Each structure stands twice: as structure tokens, then as C-alpha cells.
């Protein structure tokens, strides 16, 4: 097991970045690997579960563990076959925009393979 930390900084205000996270219908607009999110709700709340469908058709099951809308942070678990990752996201004000941080806990190889896609998504998340 390992931990990987990714960050991206951009001009979008923290409230804008948080809305992009909190609204599942927006995920595909900033995360190029996501085609669709299938869930029992459309807004981040603890206990929300469903699947994230990738652009190549793979479906990863997820469950949201914690959400703090005031502090702009949330944690979820994602499972694709035998691979399980725990991802913790935070959004903070930074300069004239925001910084988002992603902590990935799970098998080191899986986290390393996911990192390039996640980094592209984070950079798109904080853009204006």
C-alpha cells in the first residue's frame, strides 16, 4: 500500500472548483477519463454510491465516505475489480484562484498508473 499526493493550482475561485466536484453531472466536463457517473443521487453526500464509467467503457464502483461542503473537502472509495483506492480531495484558496489536492491511498502501482489521468483532471478542474 502507498500514498500519492497530487496538486494543481489555477485561476478558478474555490467555490467554482467545489461546485464542479459537488455536482456529479459536471465530472465529465473536467475529468477527460470520465464518460458518465451513475449514482443514486447527483450531489456529493456521505453514503452516495454508484459507478464511474470511463471513456473506454470500464466501470468503477464508488462510495462517498465523507463530505464537508463548508471546508470544501471529500473522501471516497473506488473499486475496479480487485483494485481498491481511497481518494481524499480538498480545495483551498490560493493567490487569485484555488489549489486542489488529491491524496490517493492504495496499491502503489495502481496509484502510479492513475496519477497522470488524475493530474490532467485536477488541472482542468481549477481552470477558469
RAGI-V134537 format. One record per backbone hydrogen bond with DSSP energy under -1.0 kcal/mol. NH is the residue of the N-H (numbers start at 1). CO is the residue of the C=O. Records with the same first field share a line. If there is no record, write none. Layout:
NH->CO ; CO
This chain:
2->106
4->104
6->102
8->100
10->98
12->126
17->13
18->14
19->15
20->16
21->17
22->18
23->19
24->42
26->23
29->26
30->27
31->27
34->31
35->53
36->53
38->51
40->49
44->22
47->64
48->45
50->62
51->38
52->60
53->36
54->58
55->33
57->54
60->52
61->79
62->50
63->77
64->48
65->75
66->75
68->73
73->68
74->89
75->66
76->87
77->63
78->85
79->61
80->83
83->80
85->78
86->105
87->76
88->103
89->74
90->101
91->72
92->99
94->97
97->94
98->10
99->92
100->8
101->90
102->6
103->88
104->4
105->86
106->2
111->107
112->108
113->109
114->110
115->111
118->114
119->115
120->116
121->117
122->118
123->119
124->120
125->121
126->122
